Amino acid sequence: MRPTIDQTILNTELKQFNIDIQKWNASIYFIENEIQFITKKLHSYLFEPTTPNLFELWQEFKFEITAIEEEWGHLKTEIQKHENVIKMILPFDGIEVEGVSKESHESLTLHYNTFYNRFNTLKVKVLGHIGGVLDHNKKQILQTI
């Protein structure tokens, strides 16, 4: 029996959902490493007492990183659940399963994109500040030479 047009479309969508999930997983694990890098830099010698506005910025970044890590954990769990359902039904062309819908995938896509943009905004702020601290420290060192 040949699959119907609806079954073919559903199967194509499921395969695309699976591709999206693979991209998200790769990105999520990369973000985990970036979070660890940023956290280590925030706790490094760069933020010595001579750094202007150190405490306020450090507290702000620490709060934002903590929120990002928490959201990262929730998103990772949502993606894993979604992936498990998709992997379960992919071998069965055209079978609809409760919990897999275009709307649920679009909702997860929106959540992922919002998280990714929020994380990148924070990363740019933190790395920009770190760059400023390095420039400031470099100027101080050069003045003492």
MDAnalysis code that builds the backbone (N, CA, C; Angstrom):
import MDAnalysis as mda
import numpy as np

u = mda.Universe.empty(435, n_residues=145, atom_resindex=np.repeat(np.arange(145), 3), trajectory=True)
u.add_TopologyAttr("name", ["N", "CA", "C"] * 145)
u.add_TopologyAttr("resid", np.arange(1, 146))
u.add_TopologyAttr("resname", ["MET", "ARG", "PRO", "THR", "ILE", "ASP", "GLN", "THR", "ILE", "LEU", "ASN", "THR", "GLU", "LEU", "LYS", "GLN", "PHE", "ASN", "ILE", "ASP", "ILE", "GLN", "LYS", "TRP", "ASN", "ALA", "SER", "ILE", "TYR", "PHE", "ILE", "GLU", "ASN", "GLU", "ILE", "GLN", "PHE", "ILE", "THR", "LYS", "LYS", "LEU", "HIS", "SER", "TYR", "LEU", "PHE", "GLU", "PRO", "THR", "THR", "PRO", "ASN", "LEU", "PHE", "GLU", "LEU", "TRP", "GLN", "GLU", "PHE", "LYS", "PHE", "GLU", "ILE", "THR", "ALA", "ILE", "GLU", "GLU", "GLU", "TRP", "GLY", "HIS", "LEU", "LYS", "THR", "GLU", "ILE", "GLN", "LYS", "HIS", "GLU", "ASN", "VAL", "ILE", "LYS", "MET", "ILE", "LEU", "PRO", "PHE", "ASP", "GLY", "ILE", "GLU", "VAL", "GLU", "GLY", "VAL", "SER", "LYS", "GLU", "SER", "HIS", "GLU", "SER", "LEU", "THR", "LEU", "HIS", "TYR", "ASN", "THR", "PHE", "TYR", "ASN", "ARG", "PHE", "ASN", "THR", "LEU", "LYS", "VAL", "LYS", "VAL", "LEU", "GLY", "HIS", "ILE", "GLY", "GLY", "VAL", "LEU", "ASP", "HIS", "ASN", "LYS", "LYS", "GLN", "ILE", "LEU", "GLN", "THR", "ILE"])
u.atoms.positions = np.array([
    [0.828, -1.178, 0.000],
    [0.000, 0.000, 0.000],
    [0.876, 1.247, 0.000],
    [0.634, 2.144, -0.940],
    [1.411, 3.378, -1.040],
    [0.949, 4.379, 0.013],
    [1.894, 5.125, 0.578],
    [1.498, 6.121, 1.568],
    [0.680, 7.234, 0.911],
    [-0.251, 7.771, 1.675],
    [-1.059, 8.881, 1.175],
    [-0.234, 10.154, 1.220],
    [-0.767, 11.195, 0.600],
    [-0.066, 12.490, 0.616],
    [0.108, 12.971, 2.043],
    [-0.936, 12.813, 2.883],
    [-0.841, 13.233, 4.278],
    [0.241, 12.460, 5.022],
    [0.349, 11.158, 4.761],
    [1.372, 10.353, 5.413],
    [2.763, 10.769, 4.954],
    [2.916, 11.069, 3.684],
    [4.204, 11.511, 3.148],
    [4.612, 12.840, 3.764],
    [3.658, 13.767, 3.870],
    [3.943, 15.074, 4.480],
    [4.327, 14.887, 5.943],
    [3.579, 14.053, 6.665],
    [3.877, 13.791, 8.066],
    [5.272, 13.200, 8.217],
    [5.612, 12.242, 7.395],
    [6.927, 11.616, 7.465],
    [8.030, 12.635, 7.176],
    [7.824, 13.503, 6.189],
    [8.797, 14.545, 5.858],
    [8.954, 15.508, 7.029],
    [7.840, 15.884, 7.649],
    [7.903, 16.775, 8.809],
    [8.653, 16.123, 9.963],
    [8.394, 14.851, 10.195],
    [9.080, 14.144, 11.275],
    [10.587, 14.094, 11.032],
    [10.967, 13.860, 9.787],
    [12.400, 13.839, 9.464],
    [13.010, 15.223, 9.690],
    [12.276, 16.279, 9.338],
    [12.767, 17.641, 9.563],
    [12.845, 17.927, 11.059],
    [11.858, 17.452, 11.814],
    [11.898, 17.618, 13.267],
    [13.159, 16.968, 13.825],
    [13.482, 15.786, 13.334],
    [14.665, 15.068, 13.786],
    [15.942, 15.842, 13.456],
    [15.997, 16.435, 12.286],
    [17.161, 17.253, 11.896],
    [17.281, 18.461, 12.821],
    [16.144, 19.115, 13.097],
    [16.151, 20.264, 14.019],
    [16.684, 19.846, 15.384],
    [16.214, 18.708, 15.874],
    [16.636, 18.215, 17.186],
    [18.143, 17.951, 17.211],
    [18.675, 17.377, 16.146],
    [20.119, 17.123, 16.083],
    [20.899, 18.436, 16.143],
    [20.427, 19.449, 15.440],
    [21.079, 20.775, 15.474],
    [21.010, 21.368, 16.878],
    [19.840, 21.269, 17.503],
    [19.678, 21.814, 18.852],
    [20.598, 21.110, 19.834],
    [20.665, 19.787, 19.750],
    [21.527, 19.035, 20.668],
    [22.990, 19.439, 20.520],
    [23.442, 19.577, 19.294],
    [24.832, 19.998, 19.072],
    [25.062, 21.379, 19.678],
    [24.148, 22.268, 19.440],
    [24.265, 23.625, 19.953],
    [24.192, 23.663, 21.472],
    [23.292, 22.881, 22.046],
    [23.106, 22.855, 23.497],
    [24.385, 22.399, 24.197],
    [25.040, 21.387, 23.672],
    [26.272, 20.916, 24.298],
    [27.421, 21.898, 24.093],
    [27.429, 22.595, 22.975],
    [28.425, 23.634, 22.755],
    [28.201, 24.778, 23.742],
    [26.951, 25.145, 23.951],
    [26.612, 26.210, 24.897],
    [27.044, 25.816, 26.308],
    [26.901, 24.554, 26.658],
    [27.346, 24.095, 27.981],
    [28.828, 24.405, 28.173],
    [29.633, 24.132, 27.163],
    [31.067, 24.430, 27.244],
    [31.313, 25.933, 27.335],
    [30.544, 26.707, 26.594],
    [30.699, 28.163, 26.653],
    [30.321, 28.701, 28.031],
    [29.288, 28.148, 28.636],
    [28.887, 28.563, 29.984],
    [30.018, 28.270, 30.968],
    [30.618, 27.096, 30.862],
    [31.734, 26.742, 31.739],
    [32.907, 27.698, 31.530],
    [33.207, 28.033, 30.276],
    [34.294, 28.961, 29.969],
    [34.025, 30.320, 30.597],
    [32.808, 30.839, 30.394],
    [32.459, 32.152, 30.932],
    [32.518, 32.144, 32.461],
    [32.006, 31.091, 33.067],
    [32.024, 30.990, 34.523],
    [33.453, 30.984, 35.045],
    [34.332, 30.251, 34.392],
    [35.741, 30.221, 34.811],
    [36.378, 31.601, 34.678],
    [36.052, 32.307, 33.597],
    [36.618, 33.648, 33.407],
    [36.104, 34.611, 34.463],
    [34.831, 34.465, 34.835],
    [34.272, 35.348, 35.860],
    [34.917, 35.115, 37.223],
    [35.466, 33.925, 37.429],
    [36.112, 33.604, 38.700],
    [37.639, 33.690, 38.602],
    [38.139, 34.256, 37.523],
    [39.589, 34.282, 37.318],
    [40.214, 35.562, 37.861],
    [41.493, 35.664, 37.701],
    [42.264, 36.805, 38.166],
    [41.869, 38.105, 37.457],
    [41.176, 38.002, 36.334],
    [40.776, 39.202, 35.592],
    [39.960, 40.148, 36.452],
    [39.181, 39.583, 37.365],
    [38.286, 40.401, 38.170],
    [38.898, 40.649, 39.549],
    [39.997, 41.361, 39.518],
    [40.679, 41.733, 40.753],
    [40.013, 42.991, 41.321],
    [40.310, 43.326, 42.551],
    [39.680, 44.505, 43.167],
    [39.940, 45.816, 42.418],
    [40.943, 45.858, 41.566],
    [41.234, 47.096, 40.833],
    [40.300, 47.311, 39.648],
    [39.511, 46.316, 39.327],
    [38.593, 46.412, 38.195],
    [37.419, 47.321, 38.575],
    [37.155, 48.384, 37.786],
    [36.044, 49.281, 38.107],
    [34.701, 48.544, 38.066],
    [33.819, 48.887, 39.002],
    [32.469, 48.320, 39.089],
    [32.464, 46.794, 39.152],
    [33.512, 46.241, 39.710],
    [33.674, 44.787, 39.741],
    [32.496, 44.070, 40.375],
    [32.172, 44.446, 41.589],
    [31.178, 43.684, 42.342],
    [29.820, 43.693, 41.653],
    [29.381, 44.863, 41.219],
    [28.058, 44.978, 40.596],
    [27.984, 44.158, 39.310],
    [28.994, 44.293, 38.469],
    [29.004, 43.543, 37.209],
    [29.100, 42.049, 37.456],
    [29.969, 41.659, 38.370],
    [30.144, 40.246, 38.663],
    [28.838, 39.653, 39.164],
    [28.145, 40.377, 40.050],
    [26.871, 39.894, 40.582],
    [25.827, 39.778, 39.473],
    [25.786, 40.774, 38.598],
    [24.834, 40.748, 37.491],
    [25.109, 39.554, 36.576],
    [26.364, 39.383, 36.196],
    [26.736, 38.271, 35.316],
    [26.468, 36.922, 35.998],
    [26.788, 36.834, 37.272],
    [26.581, 35.587, 38.020],
    [25.094, 35.235, 38.038],
    [24.252, 36.214, 38.304],
    [22.801, 35.993, 38.323],
    [22.311, 35.538, 36.948],
    [22.764, 36.216, 35.904],
    [22.325, 35.874, 34.548],
    [22.825, 34.502, 34.116],
    [24.060, 34.173, 34.454],
    [24.607, 32.848, 34.109],
    [23.823, 31.754, 34.837],
    [23.491, 31.986, 36.098],
    [22.715, 31.011, 36.863],
    [21.350, 30.790, 36.212],
    [20.698, 31.870, 35.795],
    [19.395, 31.754, 35.126],
    [19.528, 31.016, 33.798],
    [20.599, 31.307, 33.056],
    [20.846, 30.636, 31.774],
    [21.070, 29.140, 32.007],
    [21.856, 28.796, 33.016],
    [22.117, 27.378, 33.305],
    [20.825, 26.642, 33.659],
    [19.973, 27.300, 34.434],
    [18.703, 26.680, 34.808],
    [17.824, 26.474, 33.572],
    [17.715, 27.508, 32.756],
    [16.911, 27.390, 31.544],
    [17.521, 26.361, 30.597],
    [18.853, 26.308, 30.526],
    [19.553, 25.331, 29.697],
    [19.135, 23.918, 30.102],
    [19.077, 23.654, 31.410],
    [18.681, 22.332, 31.893],
    [17.259, 21.971, 31.486],
    [16.344, 22.933, 31.623],
    [14.948, 22.684, 31.235],
    [14.835, 22.438, 29.731],
    [15.512, 23.270, 28.954],
    [15.464, 23.130, 27.497],
    [16.051, 21.800, 27.054],
    [17.160, 21.416, 27.653],
    [17.807, 20.142, 27.325],
    [16.841, 18.976, 27.580],
    [16.112, 19.036, 28.695],
    [15.131, 18.003, 29.027],
    [13.991, 17.987, 28.020],
    [13.478, 19.166, 27.658],
    [12.394, 19.244, 26.673],
    [12.828, 18.667, 25.327],
    [14.036, 19.019, 24.913],
    [14.545, 18.514, 23.632],
    [14.682, 17.000, 23.682],
    [15.191, 16.477, 24.792],
    [15.373, 15.028, 24.930],
    [14.034, 14.293, 24.856],
    [13.022, 14.824, 25.529],
    [11.690, 14.199, 25.483],
    [11.138, 14.213, 24.055],
    [11.267, 15.349, 23.410],
    [10.783, 15.501, 22.038],
    [11.523, 14.527, 21.113],
    [12.828, 14.445, 21.303],
    [13.651, 13.546, 20.490],
    [13.238, 12.087, 20.696],
    [12.990, 11.696, 21.937],
    [12.600, 10.312, 22.215],
    [11.312, 9.939, 21.484],
    [10.354, 10.842, 21.478],
    [9.089, 10.571, 20.797],
    [9.314, 10.478, 19.291],
    [10.078, 11.403, 18.739],
    [10.347, 11.410, 17.296],
    [11.071, 10.129, 16.887],
    [12.100, 9.746, 17.634],
    [12.858, 8.529, 17.302],
    [12.002, 7.276, 17.395],
    [11.023, 7.317, 18.290],
    [10.156, 6.158, 18.461],
    [9.250, 5.968, 17.235],
    [8.813, 7.071, 16.629],
    [7.842, 6.937, 15.531],
    [8.453, 7.060, 14.143],
    [9.690, 7.529, 14.026],
    [10.303, 7.678, 12.695],
    [10.308, 6.390, 11.870],
    [10.602, 5.252, 12.478],
    [10.618, 4.026, 11.661],
    [9.248, 3.632, 11.095],
    [8.179, 4.173, 11.652],
    [6.831, 3.827, 11.224],
    [6.247, 4.958, 10.397],
    [6.463, 4.917, 9.096],
    [6.021, 5.987, 8.206],
    [4.553, 6.329, 8.396],
    [4.325, 7.618, 8.638],
    [2.965, 8.122, 8.624],
    [2.118, 7.827, 9.832],
    [2.689, 7.323, 10.892],
    [1.895, 7.050, 12.080],
    [1.927, 8.280, 12.981],
    [0.765, 8.761, 13.327],
    [0.681, 9.908, 14.221],
    [0.677, 9.403, 15.663],
    [1.407, 10.114, 16.502],
    [1.476, 9.753, 17.909],
    [1.143, 10.999, 18.722],
    [0.380, 10.787, 19.784],
    [0.023, 11.903, 20.656],
    [1.296, 12.534, 21.197],
    [1.334, 13.827, 21.247],
    [2.500, 14.529, 21.776],
    [3.433, 15.025, 20.693],
    [3.248, 14.571, 19.470],
    [4.067, 15.072, 18.373],
    [3.143, 15.824, 17.436],
    [3.311, 17.097, 17.427],
    [2.515, 17.908, 16.528],
    [3.377, 19.038, 16.019],
    [2.932, 19.601, 14.943],
    [3.650, 20.738, 14.384],
    [3.691, 21.873, 15.415],
    [2.597, 22.039, 16.153],
    [2.528, 23.105, 17.159],
    [3.522, 22.876, 18.294],
    [3.641, 21.635, 18.756],
    [4.583, 21.364, 19.846],
    [6.022, 21.567, 19.378],
    [6.295, 21.206, 18.139],
    [7.643, 21.406, 17.600],
    [7.923, 22.899, 17.420],
    [6.944, 23.626, 16.923],
    [7.118, 25.075, 16.747],
    [7.301, 25.770, 18.092],
    [6.585, 25.303, 19.100],
    [6.731, 25.862, 20.439],
    [8.143, 25.619, 20.973],
    [8.648, 24.416, 20.766],
    [10.011, 24.091, 21.194],
    [11.030, 24.887, 20.381],
    [10.775, 25.075, 19.110],
    [11.654, 25.885, 18.267],
    [11.721, 27.312, 18.802],
    [10.579, 27.871, 19.159],
    [10.532, 29.222, 19.711],
    [11.297, 29.295, 21.029],
    [11.089, 28.297, 21.897],
    [11.806, 28.257, 23.176],
    [13.316, 28.192, 22.945],
    [13.737, 27.324, 22.033],
    [15.162, 27.191, 21.737],
    [15.729, 28.513, 21.201],
    [15.045, 29.119, 20.229],
    [15.534, 30.359, 19.626],
    [15.614, 31.492, 20.640],
    [14.616, 31.584, 21.511],
    [14.624, 32.609, 22.557],
    [15.801, 32.386, 23.501],
    [15.998, 31.146, 23.919],
    [17.124, 30.815, 24.794],
    [18.452, 31.140, 24.120],
    [18.601, 30.713, 22.879],
    [19.857, 30.906, 22.149],
    [20.182, 32.402, 22.028],
    [19.184, 33.207, 21.696],
    [19.403, 34.657, 21.571],
    [19.743, 35.283, 22.918],
    [19.060, 34.844, 23.958],
    [19.335, 35.357, 25.308],
    [20.763, 34.998, 25.735],
    [21.157, 33.758, 25.483],
    [22.508, 33.335, 25.843],
    [23.555, 34.132, 25.063],
    [23.356, 34.283, 23.768],
    [24.334, 35.020, 22.967],
    [24.450, 36.481, 23.396],
    [23.345, 37.091, 23.779],
    [23.387, 38.467, 24.274],
    [24.233, 38.543, 25.537],
    [24.017, 37.606, 26.454],
    [24.812, 37.575, 27.682],
    [26.285, 37.320, 27.373],
    [26.542, 36.389, 26.487],
    [27.926, 36.050, 26.135],
    [28.654, 37.279, 25.585],
    [28.001, 38.024, 24.726],
    [28.619, 39.225, 24.155],
    [28.916, 40.246, 25.254],
    [27.968, 40.420, 26.191],
    [28.188, 41.360, 27.297],
    [29.381, 40.940, 28.151],
    [29.406, 39.660, 28.539],
    [30.469, 39.177, 29.422],
    [31.823, 39.248, 28.723],
    [31.891, 38.735, 27.498],
    [33.174, 38.742, 26.788],
    [33.618, 40.160, 26.459],
    [32.665, 41.041, 26.188],
    [33.005, 42.453, 25.971],
    [33.602, 43.072, 27.221],
    [33.024, 42.751, 28.361],
    [33.561, 43.260, 29.625],
    [34.941, 42.676, 29.910],
    [35.089, 41.396, 29.671],
    [36.396, 40.753, 29.887],
    [37.441, 41.416, 28.992],
    [37.081, 41.676, 27.737],
    [38.001, 42.371, 26.835],
    [38.367, 43.753, 27.359],
    [37.388, 44.458, 27.908],
    [37.648, 45.774, 28.495],
    [38.583, 45.694, 29.683],
    [38.391, 44.680, 30.527],
    [39.263, 44.483, 31.689],
    [40.684, 44.184, 31.226],
    [40.811, 43.341, 30.217],
    [42.150, 43.017, 29.699],
    [42.834, 44.266, 29.138],
    [42.081, 45.072, 28.402],
    [42.652, 46.315, 27.872],
    [43.081, 47.237, 29.005],
    [42.235, 47.359, 30.016],
    [42.543, 48.211, 31.167],
    [43.810, 47.715, 31.872],
    [43.875, 46.398, 32.097],
    [45.050, 45.827, 32.766],
    [46.307, 45.980, 31.918],
    [46.161, 45.828, 30.611],
    [47.306, 45.978, 29.699],
    [47.847, 47.406, 29.776],
    [46.955, 48.393, 29.787],
    [47.388, 49.793, 29.883],
    [48.106, 50.052, 31.197],
    [47.590, 49.479, 32.290],
    [48.240, 49.651, 33.591],
    [49.636, 49.038, 33.596],
    [49.765, 47.868, 32.997],
    [51.067, 47.194, 32.945],
    [52.025, 48.004, 32.103],
    [51.575, 48.501, 30.963],
    [52.437, 49.282, 30.080],
    [52.875, 50.587, 30.733],
    [52.050, 51.162, 31.571],
    [52.422, 52.407, 32.269],
    [53.497, 52.178, 33.298],
    [53.578, 50.972, 33.831],
    [54.586, 50.684, 34.839],
    [55.936, 50.315, 34.231],
    [55.948, 50.101, 32.941],
    [57.195, 49.697, 32.280],
    [58.025, 50.908, 31.966],
])
